[in-house]
Amino acid sequence: MRKVIGIGETILDIIFQGNQPSIAVPGGSVFNSMVTLSRLGVPVSFISELGNDRVGALVRDFMHANGMTTDYVNFFPDGKSPVSLAFLNETRDAEYIFYTEYPKERLDVKYPDINQDDILMFGSFYALDPLLHDHILELLEYARDRKAIIYYDPNFRKTHVHEAIRIRSAVMDNYEYASIIRGSDEDFLNLYSKTDMEKVYEDEVKFYCKQLITTHGSEGINLYTETIRSHFDVPALKPVSTVGAGDNFNAGIVYGLIKCDISYRDIPALTESQWGKIIRYGTEFAAEACKSYSNYISPEFAAEYVSGAK
């Protein structure tokens, strides 16, 4: 069976309403996608690093409870597991503060086997960090050589805007390996100070990767390929939290690629109809994640989805 490999940070998210913490849940952009996919029965392998501390133990137990192996997670003895504070505003979007204390030696971990048509997911500042970028490129090279589908979400937050120019070459490195890029309009505004996604595709992305999905919150989704320009509406909803929305959208796209039996070689020739089916999974998973403070779809939703009740 095809599997999904992810690499990224693992964080304990403490979510605030006003000035009061409401809940603490394991998180991290790619991590959230991996949890959702695992709950749907997709074999996942997640590459990450955590401290050998109480937070690390909490996340390790959570991963095991959700059917995820920790074979590819480095539990480092020096430093502390990362924590983030997510402050929800009146529209349920989050502003983040991150606390990290990593050791000098990073990502000291073996990589899982990758086979043709497996899917590798990566993104966020973790994939741009100068201390990690060589490790990331090594994994991307391996995945491309094995003809895996590579899915990249820049997830470039406002906290890193001051570094946008400095890390631009690393972004382009990542684009070059990607089969599909998915970013929010906010990501590209932060990266390029541009609001026109057509120009982002033509000027910044197309030379490296031909498939770009842009998400615009309640305003919907745009798709750009060499032959397609398409817009997809999203259902109206009143979110409890949007913290995991984009990550679960990513999980939905990857799940759609697997369910629709889309191979590495199929990606460039996908039709608008095929893309529509794949994107529908993304919108449904994102909407479900917005219904709670959890960063992933619920086990109940996943069970109904797999059984066909959804």
SULSUL-V602508 format. One record per residue. N is the residue number from 0. RES is the residue in one letter. OMEGA is omega as a letter, one per 20 degrees, with the letter a starting at -180 (* if undefined). Layout:
n=N res=RES omega=OMEGA
n=N res=RES omega=OMEGA
This chain:
n=0 res=M omega=r
n=1 res=R omega=r
n=2 res=K omega=r
n=3 res=V omega=r
n=4 res=I omega=r
n=5 res=G omega=r
n=6 res=I omega=a
n=7 res=G omega=a
n=8 res=E omega=r
n=9 res=T omega=a
n=10 res=I omega=r
n=11 res=L omega=r
n=12 res=D omega=r
n=13 res=I omega=a
n=14 res=I omega=a
n=15 res=F omega=r
n=16 res=Q omega=a
n=17 res=G omega=r
n=18 res=N omega=a
n=19 res=Q omega=r
n=20 res=P omega=a
n=21 res=S omega=a
n=22 res=I omega=r
n=23 res=A omega=a
n=24 res=V omega=r
n=25 res=P omega=a
n=26 res=G omega=a
n=27 res=G omega=a
n=28 res=S omega=a
n=29 res=V omega=r
n=30 res=F omega=a
n=31 res=N omega=r
n=32 res=S omega=a
n=33 res=M omega=r
n=34 res=V omega=r
n=35 res=T omega=a
n=36 res=L omega=r
n=37 res=S omega=r
n=38 res=R omega=r
n=39 res=L omega=r
n=40 res=G omega=r
n=41 res=V omega=r
n=42 res=P omega=a
n=43 res=V omega=r
n=44 res=S omega=a
n=45 res=F omega=a
n=46 res=I omega=a
n=47 res=S omega=a
n=48 res=E omega=r
n=49 res=L omega=r
n=50 res=G omega=r
n=51 res=N omega=a
n=52 res=D omega=a
n=53 res=R omega=r
n=54 res=V omega=r
n=55 res=G omega=r
n=56 res=A omega=r
n=57 res=L omega=a
n=58 res=V omega=r
n=59 res=R omega=r
n=60 res=D omega=r
n=61 res=F omega=r
n=62 res=M omega=r
n=63 res=H omega=a
n=64 res=A omega=a
n=65 res=N omega=r
n=66 res=G omega=a
n=67 res=M omega=r
n=68 res=T omega=r
n=69 res=T omega=a
n=70 res=D omega=a
n=71 res=Y omega=r
n=72 res=V omega=r
n=73 res=N omega=r
n=74 res=F omega=a
n=75 res=F omega=a
n=76 res=P omega=a
n=77 res=D omega=a
n=78 res=G omega=a
n=79 res=K omega=r
n=80 res=S omega=a
n=81 res=P omega=r
n=82 res=V omega=r
n=83 res=S omega=r
n=84 res=L omega=a
n=85 res=A omega=a
n=86 res=F omega=a
n=87 res=L omega=r
n=88 res=N omega=a
n=89 res=E omega=r
n=90 res=T omega=r
n=91 res=R omega=r
n=92 res=D omega=a
n=93 res=A omega=r
n=94 res=E omega=a
n=95 res=Y omega=r
n=96 res=I omega=a
n=97 res=F omega=r
n=98 res=Y omega=a
n=99 res=T omega=r
n=100 res=E omega=a
n=101 res=Y omega=r
n=102 res=P omega=r
n=103 res=K omega=r
n=104 res=E omega=a
n=105 res=R omega=r
n=106 res=L omega=r
n=107 res=D omega=a
n=108 res=V omega=r
n=109 res=K omega=r
n=110 res=Y omega=r
n=111 res=P omega=r
n=112 res=D omega=r
n=113 res=I omega=a
n=114 res=N omega=r
n=115 res=Q omega=r
n=116 res=D omega=r
n=117 res=D omega=a
n=118 res=I omega=r
n=119 res=L omega=r
n=120 res=M omega=r
n=121 res=F omega=r
n=122 res=G omega=a
n=123 res=S omega=a
n=124 res=F omega=r
n=125 res=Y omega=a
n=126 res=A omega=r
n=127 res=L omega=a
n=128 res=D omega=a
n=129 res=P omega=r
n=130 res=L omega=a
n=131 res=L omega=a
n=132 res=H omega=r
n=133 res=D omega=r
n=134 res=H omega=a
n=135 res=I omega=a
n=136 res=L omega=r
n=137 res=E omega=r
n=138 res=L omega=r
n=139 res=L omega=r
n=140 res=E omega=r
n=141 res=Y omega=a
n=142 res=A omega=r
n=143 res=R omega=r
n=144 res=D omega=a
n=145 res=R omega=r
n=146 res=K omega=r
n=147 res=A omega=r
n=148 res=I omega=a
n=149 res=I omega=a
n=150 res=Y omega=a
n=151 res=Y omega=r
n=152 res=D omega=a
n=153 res=P omega=r
n=154 res=N omega=a
n=155 res=F omega=a
n=156 res=R omega=a
n=157 res=K omega=a
n=158 res=T omega=a
n=159 res=H omega=a
n=160 res=V omega=a
n=161 res=H omega=r
n=162 res=E omega=a
n=163 res=A omega=a
n=164 res=I omega=a
n=165 res=R omega=a
n=166 res=I omega=a
n=167 res=R omega=a
n=168 res=S omega=r
n=169 res=A omega=r
n=170 res=V omega=a
n=171 res=M omega=r
n=172 res=D omega=a
n=173 res=N omega=r
n=174 res=Y omega=a
n=175 res=E omega=r
n=176 res=Y omega=a
n=177 res=A omega=r
n=178 res=S omega=r
n=179 res=I omega=r
n=180 res=I omega=r
n=181 res=R omega=r
n=182 res=G omega=r
n=183 res=S omega=r
n=184 res=D omega=r
n=185 res=E omega=r
n=186 res=D omega=a
n=187 res=F omega=r
n=188 res=L omega=a
n=189 res=N omega=a
n=190 res=L omega=a
n=191 res=Y omega=a
n=192 res=S omega=r
n=193 res=K omega=r
n=194 res=T omega=r
n=195 res=D omega=a
n=196 res=M omega=r
n=197 res=E omega=r
n=198 res=K omega=r
n=199 res=V omega=r
n=200 res=Y omega=a
n=201 res=E omega=a
n=202 res=D omega=a
n=203 res=E omega=a
n=204 res=V omega=a
n=205 res=K omega=a
n=206 res=F omega=a
n=207 res=Y omega=a
n=208 res=C omega=a
n=209 res=K omega=a
n=210 res=Q omega=r
n=211 res=L omega=r
n=212 res=I omega=r
n=213 res=T omega=a
n=214 res=T omega=a
n=215 res=H omega=a
n=216 res=G omega=a
n=217 res=S omega=a
n=218 res=E omega=r
n=219 res=G omega=a
n=220 res=I omega=r
n=221 res=N omega=r
n=222 res=L omega=r
n=223 res=Y omega=r
n=224 res=T omega=r
n=225 res=E omega=a
n=226 res=T omega=a
n=227 res=I omega=r
n=228 res=R omega=a
n=229 res=S omega=r
n=230 res=H omega=r
n=231 res=F omega=r
n=232 res=D omega=r
n=233 res=V omega=a
n=234 res=P omega=r
n=235 res=A omega=r
n=236 res=L omega=r
n=237 res=K omega=a
n=238 res=P omega=r
n=239 res=V omega=r
n=240 res=S omega=r
n=241 res=T omega=a
n=242 res=V omega=a
n=243 res=G omega=a
n=244 res=A omega=a
n=245 res=G omega=a
n=246 res=D omega=r
n=247 res=N omega=r
n=248 res=F omega=r
n=249 res=N omega=r
n=250 res=A omega=r
n=251 res=G omega=r
n=252 res=I omega=a
n=253 res=V omega=r
n=254 res=Y omega=r
n=255 res=G omega=r
n=256 res=L omega=a
n=257 res=I omega=a
n=258 res=K omega=r
n=259 res=C omega=r
n=260 res=D omega=r
n=261 res=I omega=a
n=262 res=S omega=r
n=263 res=Y omega=a
n=264 res=R omega=a
n=265 res=D omega=a
n=266 res=I omega=a
n=267 res=P omega=a
n=268 res=A omega=a
n=269 res=L omega=r
n=270 res=T omega=r
n=271 res=E omega=r
n=272 res=S omega=r
n=273 res=Q omega=r
n=274 res=W omega=a
n=275 res=G omega=r
n=276 res=K omega=a
n=277 res=I omega=a
n=278 res=I omega=r
n=279 res=R omega=r
n=280 res=Y omega=a
n=281 res=G omega=a
n=282 res=T omega=a
n=283 res=E omega=a
n=284 res=F omega=r
n=285 res=A omega=r
n=286 res=A omega=r
n=287 res=E omega=a
n=288 res=A omega=a
n=289 res=C omega=a
n=290 res=K omega=a
n=291 res=S omega=r
n=292 res=Y omega=r
n=293 res=S omega=a
n=294 res=N omega=a
n=295 res=Y omega=r
n=296 res=I omega=a
n=297 res=S omega=r
n=298 res=P omega=a
n=299 res=E omega=r
n=300 res=F omega=a
n=301 res=A omega=a
n=302 res=A omega=r
n=303 res=E omega=a
n=304 res=Y omega=a
n=305 res=V omega=a
n=306 res=S omega=a
n=307 res=G omega=r
n=308 res=A omega=r
n=309 res=K omega=*
